[in-house]
Amino acid sequence: MHFGMVVEVAKAHGHVTRHALCEMFGLSQVESSQLIREVIQRYPELFSWDASTGAHRAELTSLQRVEAALQAAPKV
């Protein structure tokens, strides 16, 4: 579920920020930071830091590939 929230923000904005997560899902700044950190720790190849905008740029093709793999995985 958390990964899906980050993917949704990335698809909508092309990047992921705390503000975007707060706005789309009503999360706090702390919750948004934790969520971004968790997803980036698990899937570091999906994002690159853009210092000029202060946002994590999403590699949308990679995000979609991981999202599809997670949806296809059997639920335990």
Sequence and secondary structure as in RCSB ss.txt:
>XXXX:A:sequence
MHFGMVVEVAKAHGHVTRHALCEMFGLSQVESSQLIREVIQRYPELFSWDASTGAHRAELTSLQRVEAALQAAPK
V
>XXXX:A:secstr
 HHHHHHHHHHHHSEE HHHHHHHH   HHHHHHHHHHHHHH GGGEEEETTTTEEEE HHHHHHHHHHHHHS  
 
